[in-house]
Every structure is written in structure tokens, then in C-alpha cells.
Amino acid sequence: MSTAKPHKNISSLIRLLTVLAFFSAIAIIALASFGMNRIYTHQVINMAEKEAILISLLLVDHSRDTLFDHNDSTKLHLKIEPLEISLLNKTLGEFLHPFDIVKIKVFSPDTRVIYSTDNVIIGEMIPQNERLMRALSGASDSHIVFKESVRDLKNETTFDVDVVETYTPIIVDGKILGVFELYIDVTKFRDEIRTGTLQSLLLLSSILLLVYIIAFGVARSGMKQVAEAEERLRNQAMIDALTGVFNRGELMSRAEEEMARVTRHGSDGDNGELSLIMLDIDHFKRVNDTYGHQAGDAVLSKMSERIKQGLRLYDIMGRYGGEEFLLLLPHTDLTNACVVAERVRTSVAEKPFTFKEQSLAVTISLGICSITPGINLTDAINRADQALYRAKQKGRNRVEHQSL
């Protein structure tokens, strides 16, 4: 059974987090850009509205004689005589020009335009204007618009203009007598809004980058520790602690995989061949009884190293139990399995083991079973074990085989 390697899972997770962080940063910066632009724009609108309200109060005092009808002694109301429009144009142009006012309208309570710097619309009714109706109820209303061109109070055309349109009620003695609509040129703030937004975004981007760098450093360190812990747990589940080779559970899993390969390929040359070697340490109990169990553990630990010296890179080795080891030789027929087994036997027997400066002569016996399709793993191991038993009977330190 194959399992995904921890480092691959961690790498995939790191890549996923990187992608998520990248798109999250883009989303955050885009939303922040929109939000900051709205905040700065709203500040400009609020400033322009406050200015418009102040200008409206000044207009009431400055042009009271022209804006209001004083003949009616019962009440004061808006009334601009047609003959006074030219004079009002001149006086308002001089009075309002320093305030960046480019256009002005005056509405009566019935939504009629009684004055405008655009003379064409004077006398028109505008009953469907919600913003005008809000101002007639006593609340100022402002919003910013872009104008490709606009004529100012001096009748000069200005292009590419941002203006804040503000409807502000005309209130005298606590009564709403009409509405001023003032157009204030705020184009000069356009670059300031862009610069402020850009600077804020640069600061936010720097903070995000720093946070992501720190976060990824912490996450990567944590993931590395998790991967190392996972690798240790995985090895503990697979590896025999004493000998450093596969434990019996993992060994049987690998053996099942190899048996399945043989079954799939049948008699397809080397792909359909597999040999098993069961080996056992000769007189291992004598080592434990004579030198102690620590000596026996030392022999087992060093035994796996000796055996590996006689194996090929693709051969599989595991501790079957006690002092028994099982070797799986993929793509190997009986003849070649015998060569490998003899090489392993020689590598163990030719040099004594040492423990606490004591020399221990140790040998092994080996039984081989060469497998063909149609045989199960249990039978194959039994056949190898039988061959090992014969090697023991014939004097030990030898190789026997049984072919299926």
C-alpha cells in the first residue's frame, strides 16, 4: 500500500497557502483601494457641504434685497424680479468666485427654478428631484460628480471638472423659504485623493508583506516540525527499532505488493519472477545465554547491516520475528536468488561480530523459495521456511532452496 510522503503533502500545502495569500492580498488591496478612495472622497464632499452651507448663509445676508420680496408685510418669501437677474448675475459672480462656485440655482418651495446662472432653465419645475425634496424638508444633500465641461460664473468654460453639488435649505427665522443648489469645484483635490490613496495602499502593502513573511516563516517552521513528527511516526509504524529494517507489518505489506505484481505479469520474463529468502541466526540463544541479551541485541542490530551488504538496491528486507529475517528479491529467479543468498551468508560468516571487545563468531542459515503465479504469500513463506529448516538440519551456515 503506497502512502503520500509527508514532505510532499507539506510542499503542496505551502503552495496552496502561497496562492491563497497572493489572491487574498490582491483582494485586500483592491477593497482597501476602493474603501480609501470612498473615505477621502467622502471627506471632500463633507468639506464642500460645510462650505456650501456657510456660503448659503452669507448669500442670504449679502443678497437679501434681491432674493426676497419685501412688499408683503405678512411674511417673507423668495422672489426674484426678471429685471434684477442681470444685476444678480454680476453681484453673485463677484461674490462667489473666490469660493470656487461654478454654478448656482435657487428653488422656490414649489420646486420652481427662480434663479440660475444658466438662464435657460429659469422658471422650470423639478418636482421629481429627491435630493431637492430632502433639502426642502430641512436637510442638506451633497454628492460629487464629474463634468466633462462646465461654464463658471464668469461664463467661461472649464473642462474635466469634479464638482460637489449641494442642496442646502434657505432658512430665515426658522422657516424654510427655498433651496440653494451650489456647484463647488473640487478638482484641486483629485490629485490629493489619488496621492493619499496610493500612499495608504503602499503602507498597507508593506504591512501585508511583512505580516505574510512572518506568518509564512512561522507556518513553514511549524509545518516542518509537523512533517518531521509525521515522518517519525511513519517510520515507527514501518521500521523495526532495533535493526532499522522493515518491521513485520510493513514487510508483509511490501510482500503482498510484490505478489500482486507477479500475478499481474504472469510469465512475462523478469516481471513475473519473485524469490523469497528466509534466514535465521544460528545458535542465537547461545549468544544470549553466554554473553547476555545486550550482546544479542548488538548482533541483531549489526546483522541487518551485514545482510544489506549482500543485497541489491531494489531488494527488500525486514525482520520477520525474533532472530529471523525475510528478504524479498523482485525480478529474480531461483538461480540468481541462490547467488544473492550465498553472498549474504558469506558477508555474515567471514567476519566475527564484536561486543564490548569480545569477538562473536556468528553464522546464518537461509532457505529460498522461488515463486511463480498462482501461489499465495502464506504458502510461499512456508516453503522458504521449510528450506530454512533443511539448512538447519544439514549443519547450519548454508543455503537451501525449494522451487514452486
Residue pairs with C-beta under 8 A, 6 or more apart in sequence:
1 253
1 257
3 234
6 226
6 227
6 230
6 231
6 234
7 227
7 231
9 227
10 223
10 224
10 226
10 227
13 223
14 216
14 219
14 220
14 223
17 216
17 219
18 216
21 212
21 216
25 205
25 208
25 212
28 204
28 208
29 201
29 204
29 205
29 208
32 200
32 201
32 204
33 197
33 201
36 196
36 197
36 200
36 201
37 193
37 197
40 192
40 193
40 196
40 197
41 144
41 193
44 144
44 164
44 186
44 189
44 193
45 142
45 143
45 144
45 164
46 142
48 142
48 144
48 164
48 166
48 184
48 186
49 140
49 142
49 164
49 166
49 168
51 99
51 184
52 140
52 142
52 164
52 166
52 168
52 180
52 182
52 184
53 140
53 166
53 168
55 96
55 99
55 101
55 180
55 182
56 168
56 170
56 180
56 182
58 95
59 67
59 92
59 95
59 96
59 180
60 67
60 170
60 172
62 91
62 95
63 88
63 91
63 92
63 95
66 80
66 84
66 87
66 88
66 91
67 78
67 79
67 80
67 106
67 115
67 170
68 76
68 77
68 78
68 79
68 172
68 177
69 76
69 77
69 78
69 79
70 76
76 172
76 173
76 175
76 177
77 108
77 177
78 106
78 108
78 109
78 114
78 170
78 177
78 178
79 114
80 88
80 106
80 114
80 115
85 115
85 119
85 122
88 115
89 117
89 153
92 104
92 117
92 153
93 153
93 154
96 104
96 153
97 152
97 153
97 154
99 184
100 184
100 185
100 186
100 188
101 153
101 182
101 183
101 184
101 185
102 150
102 151
102 152
102 153
102 158
102 161
102 163
102 183
102 184
102 185
103 116
103 117
103 118
103 150
103 151
103 152
103 153
103 163
103 182
103 183
104 115
104 116
104 117
104 153
104 180
104 181
104 182
104 183
105 113
105 115
105 116
105 117
105 118
105 121
105 180
105 181
106 113
106 114
106 115
106 116
106 170
106 178
106 179
106 180
106 181
107 113
107 114
107 126
107 132
107 136
107 178
107 179
107 180
107 181
108 114
108 178
109 136
109 176
109 177
109 178
110 125
111 125
111 126
111 127
111 129
111 132
111 133
111 136
112 123
112 124
112 125
112 126
113 121
113 122
113 123
113 124
113 125
113 126
114 122
114 123
114 178
115 122
116 122
117 151
117 153
118 151
126 132
131 141
131 143
131 167
132 167
132 179
132 181
134 141
134 167
135 141
135 167
135 168
135 169
135 179
136 169
136 176
136 178
136 179
137 169
137 176
138 169
138 171
138 176
139 169
140 166
140 167
140 168
140 169
141 166
141 167
142 164
142 165
142 166
142 167
143 164
143 165
144 162
144 163
144 164
144 165
144 186
145 162
145 163
145 164
145 165
146 161
146 162
147 161
147 162
147 163
148 159
148 160
149 157
149 158
149 159
149 160
149 161
150 157
150 158
150 161
150 163
150 183
151 157
151 158
152 158
152 185
158 185
160 187
161 185
161 187
162 185
162 186
162 187
162 189
162 190
163 183
163 184
163 185
163 186
163 187
164 183
164 184
164 186
165 181
165 182
165 183
166 181
166 182
166 184
167 179
167 180
167 181
168 179
168 180
168 182
169 176
169 178
169 179
170 176
170 177
170 178
170 179
170 180
171 177
237 249
237 250
238 246
238 247
238 249
238 250
239 245
239 246
239 247
239 250
240 246
240 247
240 248
240 318
240 319
242 297
242 300
242 301
242 319
243 300
243 301
243 303
243 304
243 319
243 325
244 301
244 304
245 304
245 317
245 318
245 319
245 325
246 254
246 316
246 317
246 318
246 319
247 318
247 319
248 318
248 319
248 320
248 321
250 318
251 316
251 318
251 319
251 320
251 326
251 328
252 377
254 316
254 318
254 328
255 276
255 316
255 326
255 328
255 377
255 381
256 377
258 274
258 316
258 328
258 330
259 274
259 371
259 376
259 377
259 380
261 271
261 274
261 330
262 272
262 273
262 274
262 371
262 372
262 373
263 373
263 374
265 271
265 272
266 272
266 373
267 372
267 373
270 331
270 332
271 331
272 372
272 373
273 330
273 331
273 332
273 333
273 370
273 371
273 372
274 328
274 329
274 330
274 331
274 332
274 370
274 371
275 328
275 329
275 332
275 333
275 334
275 336
275 337
275 368
275 369
275 370
275 371
276 326
276 327
276 328
276 329
276 368
276 369
276 371
276 380
276 381
276 383
276 384
277 326
277 327
277 329
277 337
277 340
277 341
277 344
277 366
277 367
277 368
277 384
278 320
278 324
278 325
278 326
278 327
278 366
278 367
278 369
278 381
278 384
278 385
278 387
278 388
279 307
279 324
279 325
279 326
279 327
279 341
279 344
279 364
279 365
279 366
279 367
279 388
280 323
280 324
280 325
280 364
280 365
280 388
280 392
281 287
281 299
281 300
281 303
281 323
281 362
281 363
281 364
282 362
282 363
282 364
282 365
282 392
282 396
282 397
283 396
284 296
284 299
284 322
284 323
287 295
287 296
287 299
287 360
287 362
288 295
288 296
291 355
291 358
291 360
294 355
295 355
295 356
295 358
295 360
298 353
298 355
299 353
299 355
299 360
299 362
300 319
300 323
302 353
303 325
303 348
303 353
303 362
303 364
304 317
304 319
304 325
306 344
306 347
306 348
306 351
307 317
307 325
307 327
307 344
307 347
307 348
308 317
309 347
310 340
310 343
310 344
310 345
310 346
310 347
311 317
311 327
311 340
311 344
312 329
312 340
314 330
314 331
315 327
315 328
315 329
315 330
315 340
316 327
316 328
316 330
317 325
317 326
317 327
317 328
318 325
318 326
319 325
320 326
326 381
326 384
327 340
327 341
327 344
329 336
329 337
329 340
332 340
332 370
333 370
334 368
334 370
334 401
334 403
337 368
337 370
337 401
338 368
338 399
338 401
341 366
341 368
341 399
341 401
342 399
344 364
344 366
345 363
345 364
345 366
345 397
345 398
345 399
348 362
348 363
348 364
349 362
349 363
349 364
349 397
352 359
352 360
352 361
352 362
353 359
353 360
353 361
353 362
354 360
363 396
363 397
364 397
365 388
365 391
365 392
365 396
365 397
365 398
365 399
365 400
366 387
366 388
366 391
366 398
366 399
366 400
367 384
367 385
367 386
367 387
367 388
367 389
367 390
367 391
367 399
367 400
367 401
367 402
368 384
368 387
368 399
368 400
368 401
368 402
369 380
369 381
369 383
369 384
369 387
369 401
369 402
369 403
369 404
370 401
370 403
370 404
371 380
371 404
372 404
375 404
379 404
380 404
383 402
383 404
384 402
386 402
387 400
387 401
387 402
388 400
390 400
391 398
391 399
391 400
394 400
